[in-house]
Amino acid sequence: MRAKRPRTRPPATRPPPVRADRQQSVRNRLLAALPPDVYLRIAPSLELVPLKLKQMLHKPGEPIRHVYFPEGGFCSIVTVLEDGNMVEVATIGNEGMVGASVVLNDTPPPSTSMVQGEAEACYRMSLEAFRSETDRRGPFYDIVTRFVQALVGFVMQSTACNAVHSVEQRLARWLLMARDRMGSENFPLTQEFAAMMLGATRPTVTVAAGMLQRAGLITYHRGHVTIVDGPQLERTSCECYRTTTALLRRVTETPG
């Protein structure tokens, strides 16, 4: 009798096999929403990589070579000004992809994509593999295009929010978005970083954070924030939190 050949295991950096009826163990909502046959086709081109705090995924003026589908944590799309100041225009977690501008063209982005919430796993896909699948103009193209449309709406809402809403409201909104993407009420946050993301001065953010803390909505200690009263924090936030959350949720909703 022939000796049975040992069964080989898939590389640790590849996503788990997909059952015909559903994507198992996939927490990125774009990938999880794909038809199983489409996910099976692209799975070999997906590589699992970690997201490290403050890691730069894309730099302004440099060509995008990979797109990223986070499983957890979140990334910020940041506009960098001539004096080095940075202002966040979008936050992306497992509801979307980082590098969405390649859906439109191959022009190097003027913005920076950086990790603000760490995650053990993120699916990375080369630009060549991404182009190969989107060129089919099938379900993968449809869902990433819907995400790009939602992301444009997100950026427009963020622009309006930064222009007309108070720092306290904007900080509440940012904390809620971070909570949703981290899946935790507790996460790291320095006032220096919050000021940079909100386009405000550090003293202004200190005052806003103090107001939220005195109201019993958050606690802040040694670079970590804990959301104590989420419902009240939502009421304190401007409508932009609800609007952008609904925009992104609709990307993967099945039409009724």
C-alpha positions as CSV (number, residue, x, y, z in Angstrom):
1,M,0.0,0.0,0.0
2,R,1.1,3.5,-0.7
3,A,1.8,5.6,2.3
4,K,-0.6,8.5,2.6
5,R,0.9,11.8,1.8
6,P,0.7,14.3,4.7
7,R,-1.9,17.0,4.3
8,T,-0.3,20.4,3.9
9,R,-1.6,23.4,5.7
10,P,-2.2,26.8,4.1
11,P,0.5,29.4,4.9
12,A,-0.3,31.3,8.1
13,T,-0.4,34.6,6.1
14,R,-3.2,33.4,3.9
15,P,-6.9,33.8,4.8
16,P,-8.7,30.7,6.0
17,P,-10.5,28.5,3.5
18,V,-14.0,29.7,2.6
19,R,-17.1,27.4,2.8
20,A,-19.4,27.5,-0.2
21,D,-22.2,28.9,1.9
22,R,-20.5,31.8,3.7
23,Q,-17.2,33.5,4.5
24,Q,-16.1,32.2,7.8
25,S,-13.7,34.1,10.1
26,V,-13.7,37.2,7.8
27,R,-14.5,40.3,9.8
28,N,-13.9,42.9,7.0
29,R,-17.4,43.7,5.9
30,L,-16.5,44.3,2.2
31,L,-14.9,40.9,1.9
32,A,-17.5,39.2,3.9
33,A,-20.3,40.6,1.7
34,L,-18.8,39.1,-1.5
35,P,-20.4,36.1,-3.1
36,P,-18.5,32.9,-2.0
37,D,-17.2,32.2,-5.5
38,V,-15.8,35.7,-5.8
39,Y,-14.0,35.5,-2.4
40,L,-12.6,32.1,-3.3
41,R,-11.1,33.5,-6.5
42,I,-9.4,36.5,-4.8
43,A,-8.4,34.6,-1.6
44,P,-5.0,33.5,-2.9
45,S,-4.1,37.2,-3.6
46,L,-4.9,38.2,0.0
47,E,-2.1,38.4,2.6
48,L,-2.7,38.7,6.3
49,V,-0.5,41.4,7.9
50,P,-0.7,43.3,11.2
51,L,-1.5,46.9,11.6
52,K,1.0,48.7,13.8
53,L,0.3,52.0,15.6
54,K,1.4,55.0,13.5
55,Q,2.4,52.8,10.6
56,M,2.2,54.6,7.3
57,L,0.3,52.6,4.7
58,H,0.4,55.2,2.0
59,K,2.4,58.4,1.7
60,P,1.5,61.6,-0.2
61,G,2.8,61.6,-3.7
62,E,3.9,58.0,-3.7
63,P,2.2,55.4,-5.9
64,I,-0.2,53.0,-4.2
65,R,1.1,49.4,-4.5
66,H,-1.3,47.7,-2.0
67,V,-4.8,48.2,-0.8
68,Y,-5.8,47.1,2.7
69,F,-9.0,45.6,4.1
70,P,-8.8,45.9,7.9
71,E,-10.1,43.1,10.1
72,G,-10.0,45.4,13.2
73,G,-8.5,48.6,14.4
74,F,-8.7,51.6,12.2
75,C,-6.7,53.9,9.9
76,S,-6.9,57.6,9.3
77,I,-6.8,59.4,6.0
78,V,-4.9,62.6,6.7
79,T,-4.3,65.8,4.8
80,V,-0.8,67.1,5.3
81,L,-0.3,70.9,5.1
82,E,2.8,72.7,4.1
83,D,3.8,73.5,7.7
84,G,3.6,69.8,8.6
85,N,0.2,70.0,10.4
86,M,-2.2,67.2,9.7
87,V,-6.0,67.0,9.7
88,E,-8.0,63.8,9.5
89,V,-10.6,63.7,6.8
90,A,-11.8,60.1,7.1
91,T,-11.5,57.1,9.4
92,I,-11.6,53.6,8.0
93,G,-12.0,50.3,9.9
94,N,-13.3,46.9,9.0
95,E,-16.3,48.5,7.2
96,G,-14.0,49.4,4.2
97,M,-10.7,49.5,2.5
98,V,-7.6,51.7,2.6
99,G,-6.3,52.9,-0.8
100,A,-9.8,53.4,-2.3
101,S,-8.5,56.1,-4.6
102,V,-7.1,53.4,-7.0
103,V,-10.7,52.6,-8.0
104,L,-10.7,56.0,-9.8
105,N,-7.2,56.2,-11.2
106,D,-3.5,55.4,-10.5
107,T,-2.6,58.9,-9.6
108,P,-0.5,59.0,-6.3
109,P,-2.7,60.3,-3.5
110,P,-2.2,63.7,-2.0
111,S,-3.1,62.3,1.5
112,T,-1.5,60.1,4.0
113,S,-3.0,56.8,5.3
114,M,-1.8,55.9,8.8
115,V,-2.7,53.4,11.4
116,Q,-4.4,54.9,14.5
117,G,-5.8,51.7,16.1
118,E,-3.7,48.6,16.1
119,A,-5.0,45.2,14.8
120,E,-3.4,41.8,14.6
121,A,-4.9,41.1,11.2
122,C,-5.5,43.1,8.0
123,Y,-5.9,41.7,4.5
124,R,-3.4,43.2,2.0
125,M,-3.9,43.0,-1.7
126,S,-1.5,44.0,-4.4
127,L,-2.6,46.7,-6.9
128,E,-2.2,44.2,-9.7
129,A,-4.5,41.6,-8.1
130,F,-7.0,44.4,-7.2
131,R,-7.0,45.7,-10.8
132,S,-7.4,42.2,-12.2
133,E,-10.5,41.6,-10.2
134,T,-12.1,45.1,-10.6
135,D,-11.6,44.8,-14.4
136,R,-14.1,42.0,-14.4
137,R,-16.8,44.6,-13.4
138,G,-18.4,42.1,-11.2
139,P,-19.5,42.0,-7.5
140,F,-16.1,42.9,-6.2
141,Y,-16.0,46.1,-8.4
142,D,-19.6,46.9,-7.4
143,I,-18.9,46.8,-3.6
144,V,-15.6,48.7,-3.7
145,T,-17.3,51.3,-5.9
146,R,-20.1,51.7,-3.4
147,F,-17.6,52.1,-0.7
148,V,-15.7,54.8,-2.6
149,Q,-19.0,56.7,-3.0
150,A,-19.7,56.4,0.7
151,L,-16.2,57.5,1.5
152,V,-16.6,60.7,-0.6
153,G,-19.7,61.4,1.4
154,F,-17.8,60.8,4.6
155,V,-15.1,63.3,3.6
156,M,-17.7,65.9,2.6
157,Q,-19.4,65.4,6.0
158,S,-16.1,65.7,7.8
159,T,-15.3,68.9,6.0
160,A,-18.7,70.4,7.1
161,C,-18.2,69.1,10.6
162,N,-14.8,70.7,11.0
163,A,-16.2,74.0,9.8
164,V,-19.3,74.4,11.9
165,H,-19.3,72.1,14.9
166,S,-17.7,72.7,18.2
167,V,-14.5,70.9,19.2
168,E,-16.5,69.1,22.0
169,Q,-18.9,67.7,19.5
170,R,-16.2,66.7,17.1
171,L,-14.2,65.0,19.8
172,A,-17.3,63.1,20.9
173,R,-17.8,62.0,17.3
174,W,-14.2,60.9,16.9
175,L,-14.3,58.9,20.2
176,L,-17.5,57.1,19.0
177,M,-16.0,56.2,15.7
178,A,-12.8,54.9,17.4
179,R,-14.9,52.9,19.8
180,D,-16.9,51.3,17.0
181,R,-13.8,50.3,15.0
182,M,-11.8,49.1,18.0
183,G,-14.7,47.2,19.4
184,S,-13.8,48.5,22.9
185,E,-14.8,51.3,25.2
186,N,-11.1,51.7,26.2
187,F,-8.3,52.7,23.8
188,P,-5.2,54.8,23.6
189,L,-5.5,58.5,22.8
190,T,-3.1,61.4,23.5
191,Q,-4.3,64.9,23.5
192,E,-1.6,65.8,21.1
193,F,-2.9,63.3,18.6
194,A,-6.5,64.3,19.2
195,A,-5.6,67.9,18.4
196,M,-3.8,66.9,15.2
197,M,-6.8,64.8,14.0
198,L,-9.4,67.5,14.8
199,G,-7.4,70.4,13.4
200,A,-7.5,72.1,16.8
201,T,-4.9,73.3,19.3
202,R,-3.9,71.1,22.2
203,P,-5.3,73.5,24.9
204,T,-8.6,73.6,23.1
205,V,-8.8,69.8,23.0
206,T,-7.8,69.7,26.7
207,V,-10.7,71.9,27.6
208,A,-13.2,69.8,25.4
209,A,-11.9,66.5,26.9
210,G,-12.2,68.0,30.4
211,M,-15.9,69.0,29.7
212,L,-16.7,65.4,28.6
213,Q,-14.9,64.0,31.6
214,R,-16.7,66.3,34.1
215,A,-20.0,65.3,32.5
216,G,-19.3,61.7,33.3
217,L,-19.1,60.6,29.7
218,I,-15.4,59.6,29.6
219,T,-12.4,59.1,31.8
220,Y,-8.9,60.0,30.6
221,H,-5.7,58.8,32.3
222,R,-2.2,58.5,31.0
223,G,-2.9,58.5,27.3
224,H,-5.9,56.1,27.6
225,V,-9.6,57.1,27.3
226,T,-12.6,55.1,28.5
227,I,-16.1,55.8,27.3
228,V,-18.3,55.6,30.4
229,D,-21.6,56.7,29.0
230,G,-21.9,55.9,25.3
231,P,-25.6,56.9,24.8
232,Q,-25.0,60.3,26.3
233,L,-21.8,60.7,24.3
234,E,-23.8,60.1,21.2
235,R,-26.3,62.8,22.2
236,T,-23.4,65.2,22.8
237,S,-21.9,64.4,19.4
238,C,-23.1,66.2,16.3
239,E,-25.3,64.5,13.7
240,C,-22.2,63.8,11.7
241,Y,-21.5,60.6,13.7
242,R,-24.9,59.2,12.8
243,T,-24.8,60.4,9.2
244,T,-21.3,58.9,8.4
245,T,-22.1,55.6,10.2
246,A,-25.3,55.2,8.2
247,L,-23.4,56.0,5.0
248,L,-20.9,53.3,5.5
249,R,-23.4,50.7,6.8
250,R,-25.4,51.0,3.6
251,V,-22.4,49.9,1.5
252,T,-22.9,46.2,2.5
253,E,-26.6,46.2,3.3
254,T,-28.7,43.9,1.1
255,P,-31.3,46.0,-0.7
256,G,-34.8,45.3,0.6
